[in-house]
Amino acid sequence: MVMPVPERLSRFCRAYTSAIFTYERMRIFMRAGLAGNAFNRRYLDHVAKSMLAPMAEEITAAEGRHHATTEHMWNLHGGTVFRGTPGVI
């Protein structure tokens, strides 16, 4: 049986946030950003291509009538990161 997209998305988001919200990972990301390092841009490009674009495609395919864009997925990602960052930094 195929798991519904909302449930898959919820599970993925929980797993993703538990992976990225570590003190070490957030410290590296923040420090690299403040230093103007290209690490952040490369990471976010990777997130867009390997995670957000496929998520938008899955949601669009499942919903049929709504077209999810990568921009919608960035809003989801940004909201998730915004809510979790204060607990780590």
A tleap script that builds the chain and sets N, CA, C and O, in Angstrom:
source leaprc.protein.ff14SB
mol = sequence {
  NMET VAL MET PRO VAL PRO GLU ARG LEU SER
  ARG PHE CYS ARG ALA TYR THR SER ALA ILE
  PHE THR TYR GLU ARG MET ARG ILE PHE MET
  ARG ALA GLY LEU ALA GLY ASN ALA PHE ASN
  ARG ARG TYR LEU ASP HIE VAL ALA LYS SER
  MET LEU ALA PRO MET ALA GLU GLU ILE THR
  ALA ALA GLU GLY ARG HIE HIE ALA THR THR
  GLU HIE MET TRP ASN LEU HIE GLY GLY THR
  VAL PHE ARG GLY THR PRO GLY VAL CILE
}
set mol.1.N position { 0.840 -1.188 0.000 }
set mol.1.CA position { 0.000 0.000 0.000 }
set mol.1.C position { 0.884 1.250 0.000 }
set mol.1.O position { 1.866 1.324 0.738 }
set mol.2.N position { 0.530 2.212 -0.821 }
set mol.2.CA position { 1.279 3.458 -0.916 }
set mol.2.C position { 0.813 4.423 0.177 }
set mol.2.O position { -0.384 4.629 0.375 }
set mol.3.N position { 1.774 5.000 0.869 }
set mol.3.CA position { 1.452 5.945 1.934 }
set mol.3.C position { 1.009 7.270 1.314 }
set mol.3.O position { 1.630 7.725 0.353 }
set mol.4.N position { -0.041 7.899 1.830 }
set mol.4.CA position { -0.502 9.184 1.297 }
set mol.4.C position { 0.589 10.262 1.416 }
set mol.4.O position { 1.398 10.255 2.344 }
set mol.5.N position { 0.584 11.169 0.466 }
set mol.5.CA position { 1.609 12.216 0.416 }
set mol.5.C position { 1.675 13.026 1.714 }
set mol.5.O position { 2.780 13.252 2.207 }
set mol.6.N position { 0.554 13.476 2.297 }
set mol.6.CA position { 0.679 14.250 3.538 }
set mol.6.C position { 1.407 13.493 4.652 }
set mol.6.O position { 2.192 14.080 5.396 }
set mol.7.N position { 1.146 12.200 4.762 }
set mol.7.CA position { 1.827 11.414 5.792 }
set mol.7.C position { 3.305 11.249 5.467 }
set mol.7.O position { 4.148 11.353 6.358 }
set mol.8.N position { 3.630 10.992 4.205 }
set mol.8.CA position { 5.040 10.872 3.798 }
set mol.8.C position { 5.767 12.180 4.041 }
set mol.8.O position { 6.898 12.183 4.527 }
set mol.9.N position { 5.124 13.294 3.706 }
set mol.9.CA position { 5.731 14.610 3.897 }
set mol.9.C position { 5.984 14.876 5.381 }
set mol.9.O position { 7.045 15.375 5.756 }
set mol.10.N position { 5.019 14.546 6.208 }
set mol.10.CA position { 5.162 14.740 7.650 }
set mol.10.C position { 6.298 13.904 8.215 }
set mol.10.O position { 7.100 14.399 9.007 }
set mol.11.N position { 6.371 12.651 7.817 }
set mol.11.CA position { 7.454 11.777 8.279 }
set mol.11.C position { 8.808 12.293 7.817 }
set mol.11.O position { 9.774 12.313 8.580 }
set mol.12.N position { 8.865 12.707 6.561 }
set mol.12.CA position { 10.127 13.219 6.031 }
set mol.12.C position { 10.566 14.467 6.786 }
set mol.12.O position { 11.737 14.597 7.144 }
set mol.13.N position { 9.644 15.374 7.028 }
set mol.13.CA position { 9.992 16.618 7.727 }
set mol.13.C position { 10.506 16.337 9.134 }
set mol.13.O position { 11.459 16.973 9.584 }
set mol.14.N position { 9.890 15.399 9.824 }
set mol.14.CA position { 10.378 15.036 11.166 }
set mol.14.C position { 11.784 14.451 11.094 }
set mol.14.O position { 12.640 14.797 11.909 }
set mol.15.N position { 12.026 13.582 10.144 }
set mol.15.CA position { 13.352 12.974 10.004 }
set mol.15.C position { 14.397 14.019 9.594 }
set mol.15.O position { 15.517 14.025 10.106 }
set mol.16.N position { 14.019 14.889 8.678 }
set mol.16.CA position { 14.939 15.930 8.211 }
set mol.16.C position { 15.311 16.883 9.340 }
set mol.16.O position { 16.484 17.215 9.514 }
set mol.17.N position { 14.320 17.321 10.104 }
set mol.17.CA position { 14.625 18.266 11.176 }
set mol.17.C position { 15.465 17.609 12.267 }
set mol.17.O position { 16.333 18.262 12.846 }
set mol.18.N position { 15.232 16.357 12.552 }
set mol.18.CA position { 16.075 15.706 13.564 }
set mol.18.C position { 17.504 15.556 13.064 }
set mol.18.O position { 18.437 15.503 13.866 }
set mol.19.N position { 17.688 15.487 11.751 }
set mol.19.CA position { 19.039 15.381 11.188 }
set mol.19.C position { 19.752 16.732 11.162 }
set mol.19.O position { 20.954 16.795 11.418 }
set mol.20.N position { 19.039 17.799 10.859 }
set mol.20.CA position { 19.728 19.096 10.700 }
set mol.20.C position { 19.809 19.911 11.976 }
set mol.20.O position { 20.689 20.763 12.093 }
set mol.21.N position { 18.935 19.686 12.928 }
set mol.21.CA position { 18.936 20.509 14.134 }
set mol.21.C position { 19.848 19.935 15.211 }
set mol.21.O position { 19.406 19.545 16.291 }
set mol.22.N position { 21.116 19.897 14.885 }
set mol.22.CA position { 22.124 19.561 15.881 }
set mol.22.C position { 22.956 20.809 16.101 }
set mol.22.O position { 23.098 21.637 15.201 }
set mol.23.N position { 23.498 20.940 17.277 }
set mol.23.CA position { 24.305 22.110 17.615 }
set mol.23.C position { 25.461 22.279 16.627 }
set mol.23.O position { 25.708 23.378 16.130 }
set mol.24.N position { 26.162 21.187 16.350 }
set mol.24.CA position { 27.336 21.257 15.466 }
set mol.24.C position { 26.945 21.675 14.049 }
set mol.24.O position { 27.583 22.541 13.449 }
set mol.25.N position { 25.914 21.064 13.534 }
set mol.25.CA position { 25.500 21.361 12.156 }
set mol.25.C position { 25.022 22.811 12.015 }
set mol.25.O position { 25.384 23.503 11.064 }
set mol.26.N position { 24.219 23.252 12.958 }
set mol.26.CA position { 23.727 24.632 12.892 }
set mol.26.C position { 24.865 25.632 13.078 }
set mol.26.O position { 24.886 26.675 12.425 }
set mol.27.N position { 25.803 25.324 13.957 }
set mol.27.CA position { 26.940 26.221 14.173 }
set mol.27.C position { 27.781 26.353 12.900 }
set mol.27.O position { 28.176 27.459 12.530 }
set mol.28.N position { 28.052 25.240 12.239 }
set mol.28.CA position { 28.808 25.273 10.984 }
set mol.28.C position { 28.057 26.082 9.938 }
set mol.28.O position { 28.647 26.922 9.259 }
set mol.29.N position { 26.758 25.833 9.805 }
set mol.29.CA position { 25.967 26.529 8.796 }
set mol.29.C position { 25.936 28.032 9.059 }
set mol.29.O position { 26.135 28.825 8.139 }
set mol.30.N position { 25.689 28.428 10.301 }
set mol.30.CA position { 25.630 29.853 10.644 }
set mol.30.C position { 26.992 30.530 10.471 }
set mol.30.O position { 27.082 31.631 9.928 }
set mol.31.N position { 28.028 29.871 10.930 }
set mol.31.CA position { 29.375 30.456 10.812 }
set mol.31.C position { 29.787 30.604 9.350 }
set mol.31.O position { 30.363 31.622 8.965 }
set mol.32.N position { 29.495 29.596 8.541 }
set mol.32.CA position { 29.819 29.661 7.112 }
set mol.32.C position { 29.059 30.803 6.441 }
set mol.32.O position { 29.607 31.508 5.594 }
set mol.33.N position { 27.791 30.981 6.825 }
set mol.33.CA position { 27.003 32.069 6.257 }
set mol.33.C position { 27.545 33.431 6.642 }
set mol.33.O position { 27.638 34.326 5.802 }
set mol.34.N position { 27.898 33.594 7.897 }
set mol.34.CA position { 28.444 34.879 8.350 }
set mol.34.C position { 29.796 35.179 7.710 }
set mol.34.O position { 30.144 36.341 7.502 }
set mol.35.N position { 30.554 34.136 7.401 }
set mol.35.CA position { 31.869 34.317 6.789 }
set mol.35.C position { 31.784 34.497 5.277 }
set mol.35.O position { 32.791 34.780 4.628 }
set mol.36.N position { 30.591 34.337 4.715 }
set mol.36.CA position { 30.438 34.468 3.268 }
set mol.36.C position { 30.934 33.243 2.510 }
set mol.36.O position { 31.208 33.313 1.312 }
set mol.37.N position { 31.045 32.132 3.209 }
set mol.37.CA position { 31.523 30.893 2.618 }
set mol.37.C position { 30.493 30.352 1.627 }
set mol.37.O position { 29.292 30.558 1.802 }
set mol.38.N position { 30.964 29.661 0.588 }
set mol.38.CA position { 30.074 29.108 -0.433 }
set mol.38.C position { 29.369 27.837 0.032 }
set mol.38.O position { 28.502 27.324 -0.676 }
set mol.39.N position { 29.722 27.325 1.198 }
set mol.39.CA position { 29.121 26.099 1.715 }
set mol.39.C position { 27.600 26.203 1.763 }
set mol.39.O position { 26.897 25.290 1.328 }
set mol.40.N position { 27.096 27.310 2.287 }
set mol.40.CA position { 25.642 27.471 2.426 }
set mol.40.C position { 24.950 27.450 1.075 }
set mol.40.O position { 23.925 26.787 0.920 }
set mol.41.N position { 25.488 28.160 0.098 }
set mol.41.CA position { 24.874 28.206 -1.231 }
set mol.41.C position { 24.860 26.819 -1.851 }
set mol.41.O position { 23.858 26.412 -2.439 }
set mol.42.N position { 25.961 26.092 -1.725 }
set mol.42.CA position { 26.014 24.733 -2.282 }
set mol.42.C position { 25.002 23.823 -1.591 }
set mol.42.O position { 24.312 23.041 -2.246 }
set mol.43.N position { 24.919 23.928 -0.275 }
set mol.43.CA position { 23.970 23.102 0.467 }
set mol.43.C position { 22.528 23.425 0.061 }
set mol.43.O position { 21.732 22.518 -0.179 }
set mol.44.N position { 22.199 24.698 -0.014 }
set mol.44.CA position { 20.829 25.085 -0.366 }
set mol.44.C position { 20.493 24.731 -1.809 }
set mol.44.O position { 19.348 24.394 -2.111 }
set mol.45.N position { 21.471 24.803 -2.702 }
set mol.45.CA position { 21.254 24.337 -4.079 }
set mol.45.C position { 20.955 22.837 -4.086 }
set mol.45.O position { 20.073 22.370 -4.807 }
set mol.46.N position { 21.697 22.102 -3.280 }
set mol.46.CA position { 21.475 20.655 -3.166 }
set mol.46.C position { 20.082 20.363 -2.605 }
set mol.46.O position { 19.383 19.479 -3.103 }
set mol.47.N position { 19.684 21.095 -1.584 }
set mol.47.CA position { 18.353 20.925 -0.988 }
set mol.47.C position { 17.270 21.183 -2.038 }
set mol.47.O position { 16.303 20.428 -2.138 }
set mol.48.N position { 17.437 22.245 -2.812 }
set mol.48.CA position { 16.442 22.588 -3.829 }
set mol.48.C position { 16.305 21.492 -4.878 }
set mol.48.O position { 15.193 21.113 -5.245 }
set mol.49.N position { 17.434 20.987 -5.357 }
set mol.49.CA position { 17.396 20.001 -6.438 }
set mol.49.C position { 17.015 18.607 -5.963 }
set mol.49.O position { 16.231 17.923 -6.622 }
set mol.50.N position { 17.556 18.181 -4.836 }
set mol.50.CA position { 17.361 16.791 -4.434 }
set mol.50.C position { 16.193 16.576 -3.480 }
set mol.50.O position { 15.769 15.441 -3.264 }
set mol.51.N position { 15.669 17.664 -2.905 }
set mol.51.CA position { 14.615 17.506 -1.924 }
set mol.51.C position { 13.361 18.294 -2.276 }
set mol.51.O position { 12.275 17.722 -2.370 }
set mol.52.N position { 13.499 19.592 -2.469 }
set mol.52.CA position { 12.316 20.443 -2.639 }
set mol.52.C position { 11.630 20.253 -3.986 }
set mol.52.O position { 10.403 20.181 -4.044 }
set mol.53.N position { 12.395 20.170 -5.067 }
set mol.53.CA position { 11.780 19.972 -6.384 }
set mol.53.C position { 11.020 18.642 -6.451 }
set mol.53.O position { 9.882 18.625 -6.920 }
set mol.54.N position { 11.610 17.525 -5.999 }
set mol.54.CA position { 10.840 16.268 -6.001 }
set mol.54.C position { 9.600 16.324 -5.100 }
set mol.54.O position { 8.569 15.735 -5.427 }
set mol.55.N position { 9.697 17.031 -3.971 }
set mol.55.CA position { 8.526 17.170 -3.098 }
set mol.55.C position { 7.409 17.912 -3.821 }
set mol.55.O position { 6.248 17.511 -3.745 }
set mol.56.N position { 7.752 18.988 -4.520 }
set mol.56.CA position { 6.748 19.755 -5.260 }
set mol.56.C position { 6.101 18.885 -6.333 }
set mol.56.O position { 4.890 18.948 -6.539 }
set mol.57.N position { 6.899 18.080 -7.009 }
set mol.57.CA position { 6.366 17.194 -8.043 }
set mol.57.C position { 5.411 16.158 -7.444 }
set mol.57.O position { 4.348 15.892 -8.004 }
set mol.58.N position { 5.792 15.585 -6.320 }
set mol.58.CA position { 4.942 14.584 -5.657 }
set mol.58.C position { 3.608 15.185 -5.220 }
set mol.58.O position { 2.552 14.584 -5.419 }
set mol.59.N position { 3.665 16.355 -4.634 }
set mol.59.CA position { 2.438 17.007 -4.160 }
set mol.59.C position { 1.541 17.357 -5.334 }
set mol.59.O position { 0.329 17.143 -5.279 }
set mol.60.N position { 2.128 17.892 -6.395 }
set mol.60.CA position { 1.356 18.237 -7.586 }
set mol.60.C position { 0.709 16.992 -8.184 }
set mol.60.O position { -0.465 17.015 -8.556 }
set mol.61.N position { 1.471 15.914 -8.275 }
set mol.61.CA position { 0.934 14.674 -8.852 }
set mol.61.C position { -0.194 14.109 -7.985 }
set mol.61.O position { -1.183 13.592 -8.503 }
set mol.62.N position { -0.040 14.211 -6.685 }
set mol.62.CA position { -1.053 13.664 -5.778 }
set mol.62.C position { -2.317 14.515 -5.755 }
set mol.62.O position { -3.428 13.986 -5.702 }
set mol.63.N position { -2.149 15.810 -5.795 }
set mol.63.CA position { -3.287 16.720 -5.694 }
set mol.63.C position { -4.010 16.876 -7.031 }
set mol.63.O position { -5.235 16.981 -7.079 }
set mol.64.N position { -3.233 16.889 -8.114 }
set mol.64.CA position { -3.828 17.026 -9.436 }
set mol.64.C position { -4.283 18.430 -9.771 }
set mol.64.O position { -3.907 18.964 -10.815 }
set mol.65.N position { -5.071 19.034 -8.926 }
set mol.65.CA position { -5.626 20.354 -9.247 }
set mol.65.C position { -4.760 21.503 -8.744 }
set mol.65.O position { -4.914 22.633 -9.207 }
set mol.66.N position { -3.855 21.239 -7.810 }
set mol.66.CA position { -2.976 22.282 -7.289 }
set mol.66.C position { -1.558 22.057 -7.811 }
set mol.66.O position { -1.059 20.933 -7.842 }
set mol.67.N position { -0.938 23.136 -8.212 }
set mol.67.CA position { 0.433 23.046 -8.702 }
set mol.67.C position { 1.372 23.552 -7.610 }
set mol.67.O position { 1.464 24.757 -7.376 }
set mol.68.N position { 2.060 22.642 -6.951 }
set mol.68.CA position { 3.035 23.020 -5.933 }
set mol.68.C position { 4.331 23.404 -6.641 }
set mol.68.O position { 4.793 22.703 -7.541 }
set mol.69.N position { 4.904 24.516 -6.224 }
set mol.69.CA position { 6.145 24.979 -6.826 }
set mol.69.C position { 7.293 24.815 -5.832 }
set mol.69.O position { 7.083 24.572 -4.644 }
set mol.70.N position { 8.502 24.952 -6.348 }
set mol.70.CA position { 9.665 24.918 -5.470 }
set mol.70.C position { 9.597 26.070 -4.477 }
set mol.70.O position { 10.068 25.947 -3.347 }
set mol.71.N position { 9.014 27.183 -4.893 }
set mol.71.CA position { 8.850 28.319 -3.974 }
set mol.71.C position { 7.952 27.939 -2.791 }
set mol.71.O position { 8.232 28.317 -1.653 }
set mol.72.N position { 6.894 27.205 -3.053 }
set mol.72.CA position { 6.046 26.720 -1.954 }
set mol.72.C position { 6.863 25.849 -0.995 }
set mol.72.O position { 6.718 25.940 0.224 }
set mol.73.N position { 7.719 25.012 -1.566 }
set mol.73.CA position { 8.535 24.120 -0.744 }
set mol.73.C position { 9.566 24.908 0.065 }
set mol.73.O position { 9.877 24.543 1.199 }
set mol.74.N position { 10.101 25.997 -0.522 }
set mol.74.CA position { 11.027 26.856 0.237 }
set mol.74.C position { 10.302 27.493 1.412 }
set mol.74.O position { 10.890 27.662 2.480 }
set mol.75.N position { 9.048 27.846 1.233 }
set mol.75.CA position { 8.270 28.391 2.354 }
set mol.75.C position { 8.123 27.357 3.464 }
set mol.75.O position { 8.263 27.686 4.642 }
set mol.76.N position { 7.847 26.130 3.100 }
set mol.76.CA position { 7.754 25.054 4.076 }
set mol.76.C position { 9.105 24.850 4.778 }
set mol.76.O position { 9.169 24.744 6.003 }
set mol.77.N position { 10.162 24.798 3.996 }
set mol.77.CA position { 11.509 24.611 4.545 }
set mol.77.C position { 11.880 25.770 5.467 }
set mol.77.O position { 12.377 25.554 6.573 }
set mol.78.N position { 11.639 26.988 5.014 }
set mol.78.CA position { 11.974 28.166 5.817 }
set mol.78.C position { 11.216 28.203 7.130 }
set mol.78.O position { 11.784 28.528 8.173 }
set mol.79.N position { 9.938 27.872 7.082 }
set mol.79.CA position { 9.141 27.848 8.303 }
set mol.79.C position { 9.634 26.797 9.277 }
set mol.79.O position { 9.673 27.026 10.486 }
set mol.80.N position { 10.008 25.647 8.746 }
set mol.80.CA position { 10.521 24.572 9.595 }
set mol.80.C position { 11.833 24.993 10.249 }
set mol.80.O position { 12.024 24.801 11.450 }
set mol.81.N position { 12.726 25.563 9.462 }
set mol.81.CA position { 14.025 25.983 9.979 }
set mol.81.C position { 13.851 27.133 10.976 }
set mol.81.O position { 14.512 27.161 12.015 }
set mol.82.N position { 12.972 28.068 10.663 }
set mol.82.CA position { 12.731 29.215 11.556 }
set mol.82.C position { 12.244 28.745 12.915 }
set mol.82.O position { 12.671 29.270 13.944 }
set mol.83.N position { 11.352 27.758 12.928 }
set mol.83.CA position { 10.805 27.261 14.193 }
set mol.83.C position { 11.821 26.468 14.993 }
set mol.83.O position { 11.770 26.475 16.223 }
set mol.84.N position { 12.738 25.789 14.333 }
set mol.84.CA position { 13.682 24.938 15.041 }
set mol.84.C position { 14.998 25.573 15.437 }
set mol.84.O position { 15.661 25.113 16.366 }
set mol.85.N position { 15.383 26.637 14.731 }
set mol.85.CA position { 16.691 27.249 14.966 }
set mol.85.C position { 16.874 27.793 16.390 }
set mol.85.O position { 17.930 27.559 16.977 }
set mol.86.N position { 15.914 28.496 16.967 }
set mol.86.CA position { 16.154 29.041 18.312 }
set mol.86.C position { 16.462 27.988 19.369 }
set mol.86.O position { 17.149 28.289 20.345 }
set mol.87.N position { 15.985 26.797 19.207 }
set mol.87.CA position { 16.266 25.743 20.171 }
set mol.87.C position { 17.665 25.178 20.072 }
set mol.87.O position { 18.123 24.470 20.969 }
set mol.88.N position { 18.352 25.491 18.971 }
set mol.88.CA position { 19.677 24.934 18.753 }
set mol.88.C position { 20.767 25.977 18.924 }
set mol.88.O position { 21.854 25.673 19.415 }
set mol.89.N position { 20.478 27.205 18.520 }
set mol.89.CA position { 21.515 28.262 18.565 }
set mol.89.C position { 21.458 28.994 19.886 }
set mol.89.O position { 22.244 29.913 20.117 }
savepdb mol mol.pdb
quit
